[in-house]
Amino acid sequence: MRSKVTVVLLFLNVVLFYYIFQFEGRVTIHENSRRVLGSEAASIEAFTRTSPNTPTLSAEKREETWWLTQPIEWPANPNGIARIINELQFLENDTSFAVADLAKTNQSLADYGLENPALTFTFRSGGREYPLRLGDRTEVGNRLYVLAPDGSRIHVVSRSLADSLSLGLEQLRTNAIFTIPVFEVRSLAMQTGAPANLRIRLRREGPRWLFETPILARAQKNEVELTINSLNALQARRFLDPREADPTRTGLATPQLRITLEGNARRETLLIGQTVASAAPTSAPVEVYAKIEDKPAVFVTAITPRLLETLRTAQESLRDARILDFEPTAVTALTVTAPDQPELNLQRLDQPGEGWQLVVRNNDGQAPVTRPADTAVVSDFLERLQLLSATRFLSDAPSAADLENYGFNRPVREITLSLRPGTNPQGDTRASLILQIGARPGQRGVAYARLTNAPFVYQIPPDLLEDVPVTPLHFRERLLRELPEGTRITAIRLTDLTEERTLLEKSAPPDTALTKETIVAGETDEARHQTLLTLLENLRSLRAKRFISDAFTIDGATHNATSVPWRYRLDLTLTLTGGSAQSVTSTLYLSDRLGGTTQLAGSEEFNVTFEVTQQMLDAIFALTYAPQHDPGPPAPSSTPEQ
């Protein structure tokens, strides 16, 4: 029983599939019966358009790109080609009739304009030619007569076919000259005309650009890619008739510039000839004659003066002006030397986040002493070195006499950067970079730089020499004291040493600290409250703006070769909390204010002399200046009332 049911079901399935196949086949035939062209339109390789009134136009597909081959050899406009191919692939008729039936009605191809057609479009597909002839318009409906490629039927199709197949040369050619996008470009080469005939070539290496000729040097990545983008933006404005394209007149026999872009297995070379005579302003784009090296078509393009100058001077305009190429995080040690001064050494601490330390070597033969370095100052110095740029490329192959003339026989600075292994951007095995800075005797405002492992000499601004002295004091940690949370300031006294007068004296009640509340309790001036709070904050976190000396003398300090006596003494009572409270006194000596941003301070506790920060200077000035120089409220007027 089950076997019979199974056989019946199989039979019904066969009948059903047969019916579906037959029905779908008829539907498909019905749907495609209006198509003029078959599968040959799906793989068009080339086409030629001929017409009695216009020049012949031909195009062919080369790999994945379409090229015009007549009347000029030039890259085709992808949009124009796509419009033609889509029109052919989806071409449908409104009706059609056999050519063999024309004789029955005493008609011929000439009656439909197909004997000598206004336009013949022949395309190649699969190695075969398929001619499509376009005849007259229909009398009604704005349709068009078309003769099938095999000549057997006449189709009545939409007028849009003629519009698509009749696209002009301007619409079918692309205006772009270079077709290699910037991300694909692997090298950029330029050659200037006679008499220089300078050859310049740059190549991409990972994310970097490098000069290969005439020097081996780094190129400026942004400028190189901006130049390539500008080249890709060039467009052919108009093409010259072959009779007008005389190489002598256009200058293309000996071009002033030859520009080559190389991409993935392809290269394009543009020749730039003479300037087209025009009265355009000097800042406007310049029209020049040009051609693709291996193509006969001569055209006119417009190029900006800036781009033209960049291409002519690419050896300097595209060169990376930065002298040192390194990452600050890769530097493990830093050494700075100057004539007649001790060597300055800085080392990065091994533990992450611990910053830098100074290595101070004394001349008495004792072992070196390490001190904390100011991480912000060291980082700023490394950043300045990283951004140090040439204002002028002086020489790429200096002689020994040139080096001596630039002051490198006794450089005013020699800076050595030790790098972490494997972090050199050049990809080589160098563990250090050595920068020398030279100067000519008696010449101010100019300095020179070179790397000891490279021949180049650069001119640089002298800011680095003026702003970064070769002294451990410049790199020393600015933070002298940071009171821990358990330490309380219980008293403060400011004394004028010249007049032996107390300018400020505050003390907190027992077991408390000087806070805003204890200050306010005895003061009525809100501005004075804020001044005292600022002073206390700066005393808890005592920071130097700049160090003057790593020693302290009770008589005063020396500033700009002038002796400066101590004018004020600031005594601070600190109470250390714990098992038993202990009090200590911290004393700071202060000079008069020496300028808008300068006041000196000295500490026997830290054995140092330094400039105070601007915040602390302003707070002390408000406390010392007001009692002596404040004129007080104006006197009442003595003029009698009218």
TORTOR-773305 format. One line per 3 residues: number of its first residue (from 1); their letters; for each residue x negated, y negated, z of C-alpha. Coordinates in steps of 0.02 Angstrom, whole numbers, plus 50000, padded with zeros to 5 digits. Layout:
# TORTOR-773305
NUM> A> X:Y:Z  ...;
This chain:
# TORTOR-773305
1> MRS> 50000:50000:50000  49862:49880:50047  49767:49917:49887;
4> KVT> 49919:49873:49782  49941:49707:49872  49756:49667:49846;
7> VVL> 49766:49705:49660  49921:49596:49641  49838:49450:49730;
10> LFL> 49683:49464:49621  49790:49466:49464  49884:49310:49521;
13> NVV> 49718:49221:49557  49655:49261:49383  49815:49193:49305;
16> LFY> 49805:49037:49412  49623:49001:49369  49657:49029:49185;
19> YIF> 49803:48907:49189  49698:48776:49282  49555:48796:49158;
22> QFE> 49669:48777:49009  49763:48629:49083  49607:48537:49142;
25> GRV> 49524:48568:48975  49669:48487:48883  49666:48339:49004;
28> TIH> 49480:48316:48981  49496:48320:48794  49636:48194:48803;
31> ENS> 49538:48078:48917  49381:48082:48810  49468:48077:48642;
34> RRV> 49451:47887:48636  49263:47885:48661  49170:47828:48505;
37> LGS> 48999:47898:48554  48958:48061:48638  48814:48119:48745;
40> EAA> 48688:48036:48629  48730:47868:48712  48674:47932:48882;
43> SIE> 48487:47937:48840  48449:47792:48721  48261:47775:48694;
46> AFT> 48253:47630:48571  48363:47524:48458  48352:47407:48308;
49> RTS> 48475:47271:48263  48483:47207:48084  48590:47070:48012;
52> PNT> 48583:46971:47850  48581:46805:47943  48462:46839:48088;
55> PTL> 48288:46913:48108  48275:47097:48147  48268:47135:48333;
58> SAE> 48197:47297:48403  48167:47363:48577  48100:47524:48652;
61> KRE> 48087:47605:48822  47910:47629:48886  47912:47742:49040;
64> ETW> 48041:47652:49149  48027:47479:49069  48107:47410:48911;
67> WLT> 48002:47307:48791  48050:47203:48640  47946:47250:48489;
70> QPI> 48023:47132:48359  48015:46987:48325  47892:46975:48471;
73> EWP> 47815:47104:48585  47873:47055:48758  47955:47130:48914;
76> ANP> 48143:47141:48892  48272:47070:49010  48339:47219:49109;
79> NGI> 48511:47140:49126  48529:47110:48939  48474:47287:48896;
82> ARI> 48589:47360:49028  48737:47264:48954  48705:47337:48780;
85> INE> 48682:47516:48842  48836:47509:48955  48940:47442:48811;
88> LQF> 48887:47588:48702  48908:47721:48835  49085:47668:48879;
91> LEN> 49140:47614:48704  49320:47668:48670  49432:47642:48520;
94> DTS> 49611:47584:48515  49637:47693:48363  49534:47776:48227;
97> FAV> 49558:47852:48055  49454:47960:47940  49351:47884:47800;
100> ADL> 49407:48025:47688  49587:47962:47697  49544:47789:47627;
103> AKT> 49557:47848:47447  49739:47898:47475  49782:47714:47502;
106> NQS> 49663:47648:47368  49548:47574:47501  49361:47581:47531;
109> LAD> 49233:47535:47663  49218:47363:47584  49399:47324:47634;
112> YGL> 49346:47338:47817  49180:47247:47798  49081:47408:47817;
115> ENP> 49004:47419:47644  48881:47279:47684  48909:47260:47871;
118> ALT> 48877:47097:47962  48776:47192:48091  48698:47364:48097;
121> FTF> 48643:47432:48265  48535:47588:48255  48482:47675:48415;
124> RSG> 48368:47823:48443  48414:47963:48562  48333:48133:48577;
127> GRE> 48222:48093:48428  48370:48059:48311  48432:47896:48237;
130> YPL> 48615:47845:48259  48670:47696:48152  48823:47599:48209;
133> RLG> 48896:47476:48081  49005:47330:48134  49130:47266:48006;
136> DRT> 49268:47136:47999  49389:47084:48133  49564:47153:48130;
139> EVG> 49704:47036:48076  49795:47062:48241  49731:47090:48418;
142> NRL> 49553:47020:48402  49481:47193:48372  49337:47252:48267;
145> YVL> 49308:47389:48138  49160:47504:48176  49095:47646:48069;
148> APD> 49044:47799:48171  48860:47852:48162  48904:48005:48057;
151> GSR> 49006:47897:47937  49161:48005:47955  49279:47889:48049;
154> IHV> 49321:47706:48065  49358:47651:48244  49453:47498:48299;
157> VSR> 49364:47435:48457  49360:47283:48569  49274:47124:48508;
160> SLA> 49161:47134:48663  49052:47260:48570  48997:47126:48446;
163> DSL> 48966:47003:48587  48852:47126:48677  48757:47186:48524;
166> SLG> 48733:47008:48461  48642:46943:48615  48507:46821:48562;
169> LEQ> 48320:46837:48587  48327:46713:48732  48448:46827:48824;
172> LRT> 48359:46990:48785  48183:46939:48836  48129:46907:49014;
175> NAI> 48053:46739:49058  47935:46815:49186  47754:46833:49131;
178> FTI> 47688:46949:49267  47793:47098:49317  47687:47173:49458;
181> PVF> 47763:47123:49628  47648:47059:49765  47666:47216:49873;
184> EVR> 47603:47324:49728  47455:47214:49679  47291:47298:49722;
187> SLA> 47171:47169:49652  47168:46992:49584  47033:46938:49462;
190> MQT> 46995:46771:49381  46869:46713:49255  46841:46530:49212;
193> GAP> 46793:46470:49039  46628:46407:48975  46507:46343:49028;
196> ANL> 46529:46416:49204  46605:46584:49155  46626:46621:49340;
199> RIR> 46701:46791:49381  46799:46811:49543  46881:46971:49601;
202> LRR> 46978:47007:49760  47044:47175:49817  47169:47230:49947;
205> EGP> 47105:47342:50086  47247:47392:50199  47323:47233:50268;
208> RWL> 47168:47130:50222  47104:47046:50064  46918:47043:50025;
211> FET> 46808:46960:49894  46709:47082:49788  46628:46956:49669;
214> PIL> 46535:46840:49666  46514:46865:49855  46564:46994:49983;
217> ARA> 46674:46898:50104  46845:46895:50185  46989:46813:50093;
220> QKN> 47134:46721:50171  47278:46844:50161  47420:46716:50163;
223> EVE> 47339:46607:50030  47302:46755:49916  47479:46822:49925;
226> LTI> 47551:46647:49903  47445:46630:49745  47507:46798:49679;
229> NSL> 47687:46747:49714  47656:46585:49620  47587:46683:49472;
232> NAL> 47741:46796:49474  47849:46640:49470  47771:46581:49305;
235> QAR> 47891:46588:49158  47875:46576:48971  47964:46415:48921;
238> RFL> 47956:46439:48733  47866:46547:48605  47763:46481:48461;
241> DPR> 47793:46530:48282  47647:46639:48224  47604:46505:48096;
244> EAD> 47583:46377:48237  47484:46490:48354  47314:46441:48289;
247> PTR> 47186:46501:48420  47081:46346:48391  47227:46229:48426;
250> TGL> 47294:46327:48575  47121:46358:48650  47157:46544:48671;
253> ATP> 47004:46596:48571  46901:46537:48722  47029:46524:48863;
256> QLR> 46996:46410:49011  47062:46543:49130  47085:46731:49124;
259> ITL> 47194:46800:49265  47217:46987:49297  47333:47075:49417;
262> EGN> 47308:47262:49447  47445:47371:49520  47483:47555:49528;
265> ARR> 47407:47624:49368  47443:47464:49271  47363:47295:49244;
268> ETL> 47418:47130:49166  47302:46993:49105  47357:46815:49065;
271> LIG> 47252:46700:48957  47274:46513:48985  47219:46397:48845;
274> QTV> 47229:46211:48811  47351:46091:48891  47501:46042:48787;
277> ASA> 47495:45855:48756  47624:45768:48866  47651:45609:48966;
280> APT> 47703:45700:49125  47644:45629:49292  47489:45707:49368;
283> SAP> 47589:45788:49509  47712:45873:49389  47684:46049:49320;
286> VEV> 47565:46052:49172  47618:46139:49011  47483:46252:48939;
289> YAK> 47470:46374:48796  47458:46554:48854  47470:46736:48801;
292> IED> 47460:46910:48874  47289:46978:48830  47343:47132:48730;
295> KPA> 47501:47054:48654  47505:46940:48501  47645:46825:48562;
298> VFV> 47587:46648:48607  47698:46545:48721  47701:46389:48828;
301> TAI> 47712:46398:49016  47709:46267:49153  47586:46281:49296;
304> TPR> 47571:46164:49446  47408:46067:49467  47388:46144:49642;
307> LLE> 47397:46322:49575  47280:46279:49431  47153:46204:49553;
310> TLR> 47170:46355:49670  47132:46474:49526  46984:46371:49466;
313> TAQ> 46908:46357:49640  46966:46526:49708  46794:46562:49780;
316> ESL> 46827:46429:49912  47015:46397:49908  47058:46581:49940;
319> RDA> 46915:46616:50058  46950:46645:50242  46882:46491:50332;
322> RIL> 46877:46582:50499  46698:46622:50544  46725:46762:50669;
325> DFE> 46843:46907:50638  46885:46994:50801  47025:47024:50926;
328> PTA> 46998:46941:51096  47065:47095:51185  46923:47198:51108;
331> VTA> 46785:47090:51186  46703:47175:51336  46562:47051:51369;
334> LTV> 46511:46876:51319  46339:46796:51321  46302:46612:51287;
337> TAP> 46127:46539:51274  46065:46362:51244  45890:46287:51238;
340> DQP> 45811:46256:51410  45964:46326:51501  45989:46491:51593;
343> ELN> 46082:46626:51498  46268:46633:51536  46344:46807:51551;
346> LQR> 46527:46855:51568  46593:47032:51586  46769:47100:51574;
349> LDQ> 46815:47201:51728  46852:47385:51698  47019:47388:51786;
352> PGE> 47165:47321:51681  47229:47151:51737  47076:47110:51843;
355> GWQ> 47007:46981:51722  46827:46928:51704  46673:46901:51812;
358> LVV> 46518:46792:51798  46345:46867:51811  46231:46733:51884;
361> RNN> 46044:46762:51870  45934:46655:51980  45757:46605:51934;
364> DGQ> 45686:46666:52101  45677:46847:52044  45822:46904:52151;
367> APV> 45956:47022:52090  46100:46948:51988  46252:46886:52083;
370> TRP> 46429:46913:52020  46570:46789:52044  46750:46790:51987;
373> ADT> 46777:46699:51822  46932:46601:51775  47026:46716:51657;
376> AVV> 47123:46572:51578  46962:46478:51538  46878:46632:51464;
379> SDF> 47033:46673:51362  47040:46495:51297  46856:46506:51247;
382> LER> 46883:46671:51154  47035:46599:51066  46933:46448:51011;
385> LQL> 46800:46565:50943  46931:46668:50852  47005:46511:50771;
388> LSA> 46837:46428:50735  46848:46381:50552  46732:46306:50425;
391> TRF> 46766:46131:50363  46648:46167:50219  46560:46318:50145;
394> LSD> 46382:46255:50134  46282:46400:50066  46308:46584:50026;
397> APS> 46122:46620:50005  46020:46496:50108  45831:46498:50103;
400> AAD> 45722:46497:50258  45696:46311:50232  45884:46284:50225;
403> LEN> 45909:46378:50388  45777:46272:50472  45854:46114:50401;
406> YGF> 46023:46163:50477  45942:46189:50647  45946:46378:50656;
409> NRP> 45761:46394:50698  45815:46336:50873  46005:46347:50881;
412> VRE> 46094:46238:51007  46208:46386:51047  46197:46572:51023;
415> ITL> 46354:46668:51070  46355:46858:51077  46520:46952:51083;
418> SLR> 46511:47135:51136  46656:47234:51064  46741:47391:51122;
421> PGT> 46689:47538:51009  46804:47565:50860  46888:47394:50871;
424> NPQ> 46784:47299:50744  46906:47235:50610  46773:47260:50477;
427> GDT> 46784:47447:50507  46595:47462:50529  46494:47521:50677;
430> RAS> 46434:47353:50740  46453:47340:50929  46427:47153:50936;
433> LIL> 46444:46990:50840  46312:46855:50859  46361:46676:50815;
436> QIG> 46228:46541:50800  46271:46356:50801  46143:46233:50736;
439> ARP> 46128:46044:50727  46011:45921:50645  45915:45806:50762;
442> GQR> 45995:45634:50769  46149:45687:50670  46311:45670:50768;
445> GVA> 46485:45733:50727  46423:45882:50625  46373:46059:50671;
448> YAR> 46330:46215:50573  46370:46398:50605  46313:46567:50542;
451> LTN> 46325:46750:50590  46158:46837:50609  46216:46985:50504;
454> APF> 46284:46880:50359  46198:46755:50244  46334:46622:50244;
457> VYQ> 46312:46449:50321  46465:46347:50368  46494:46169:50422;
460> IPP> 46604:46159:50577  46671:46022:50693  46561:45995:50848;
463> DLL> 46708:46013:50971  46647:46180:51037  46479:46105:51086;
466> EDV> 46559:45956:51172  46702:46045:51263  46618:46205:51323;
469> PVT> 46459:46174:51424  46338:46317:51452  46355:46324:51640;
472> PLH> 46432:46452:51757  46530:46311:51840  46637:46291:51683;
475> FRE> 46692:46473:51687  46703:46494:51876  46870:46542:51952;
478> RLL> 46963:46380:51989  47065:46452:52132  46965:46423:52292;
481> REL> 47094:46477:52418  47264:46560:52423  47328:46568:52602;
484> PEG> 47414:46733:52641  47595:46734:52695  47548:46761:52878;
487> TRI> 47442:46603:52889  47529:46444:52950  47474:46264:52927;
490> TAI> 47504:46191:53100  47416:46021:53087  47349:45901:52958;
493> RLT> 47247:45742:52979  47180:45622:52848  47043:45503:52908;
496> DLT> 46966:45351:52821  46779:45375:52859  46733:45198:52808;
499> EER> 46853:45113:52928  46859:45256:53055  47049:45250:53044;
502> TLL> 47177:45390:53040  47293:45374:52889  47397:45529:52921;
505> EKS> 47419:45646:53067  47552:45780:53078  47568:45931:53190;
508> APP> 47701:46064:53207  47780:46120:53370  47702:46276:53449;
511> DTA> 47731:46441:53355  47795:46350:53201  47722:46285:53039;
514> LTK> 47726:46118:52950  47882:46130:52843  47999:46009:52760;
517> ETI> 48103:46005:52919  47957:45962:53034  47897:45827:52913;
520> VAG> 48068:45750:52893  48090:45745:53081  47965:45604:53097;
523> ETD> 47982:45517:52928  48113:45405:52852  48040:45381:52678;
526> EAR> 48099:45516:52557  47957:45480:52434  47831:45507:52574;
529> HQT> 47917:45672:52619  47893:45734:52441  47712:45675:52440;
532> LLT> 47674:45772:52599  47758:45929:52532  47656:45919:52371;
535> LLE> 47497:45897:52471  47535:46048:52581  47573:46157:52430;
538> NLR> 47407:46110:52350  47314:46143:52513  47391:46315:52532;
541> SLR> 47339:46355:52354  47178:46254:52338  47125:46242:52156;
544> AKR> 46985:46145:52071  47017:46052:51911  46831:46056:51868;
547> FIS> 46675:46102:51966  46538:45973:51989  46414:46075:52088;
550> DAF> 46400:46244:52171  46331:46158:52327  46396:46036:52457;
553> TID> 46307:45892:52545  46379:45791:52687  46313:45627:52614;
556> GAT> 46418:45635:52457  46414:45696:52278  46336:45650:52111;
559> HNA> 46452:45610:51967  46389:45553:51796  46216:45524:51871;
562> TSV> 46291:45410:52004  46295:45443:52192  46472:45446:52260;
565> PWR> 46493:45442:52451  46634:45531:52542  46771:45409:52588;
568> YRL> 46901:45523:52671  46904:45682:52774  47053:45797:52771;
571> DLT> 47065:45918:52918  47184:46063:52909  47225:46174:53059;
574> LTL> 47268:46352:53008  47345:46476:53128  47322:46659:53089;
577> TGG> 47467:46763:53154  47443:46939:53219  47413:47022:53385;
580> SAQ> 47348:46857:53455  47364:46694:53363  47198:46615:53313;
583> SVT> 47171:46439:53248  47035:46379:53131  47000:46209:53054;
586> STL> 46970:46190:52868  46890:46024:52816  46891:45943:52646;
589> YLS> 46792:45785:52604  46861:45666:52473  46788:45521:52374;
592> DRL> 46876:45365:52319  46981:45382:52162  46855:45363:52020;
595> GGT> 46980:45344:51880  47155:45384:51825  47122:45572:51830;
598> TQL> 46964:45591:51935  46934:45611:52121  46797:45718:52196;
601> AGS> 46812:45840:52340  46682:45939:52437  46694:46088:52552;
604> EEF> 46561:46154:52669  46669:46309:52693  46659:46355:52507;
607> NVT> 46492:46265:52477  46558:46179:52321  46596:46007:52249;
610> FEV> 46737:45987:52125  46870:45875:52049  47043:45892:52125;
613> TQQ> 47196:45930:52021  47307:45788:51961  47448:45837:52080;
616> MLD> 47334:45831:52231  47253:45669:52172  47422:45583:52157;
619> AIF> 47476:45643:52331  47315:45584:52415  47320:45418:52323;
622> ALT> 47497:45387:52383  47439:45414:52563  47277:45314:52552;
625> YAP> 47326:45170:52438  47492:45116:52517  47429:45074:52693;
628> QHD> 47291:44963:52624  47363:44881:52469  47552:44883:52483;
631> PGP> 47603:44698:52494  47767:44745:52576  47935:44663:52542;
634> PAP> 47931:44489:52463  47941:44341:52583  48109:44254:52595;
637> SST> 48131:44104:52483  48102:43934:52568  48208:43839:52441;
640> PEQ> 48356:43760:52533  48527:43809:52476  48615:43684:52365;
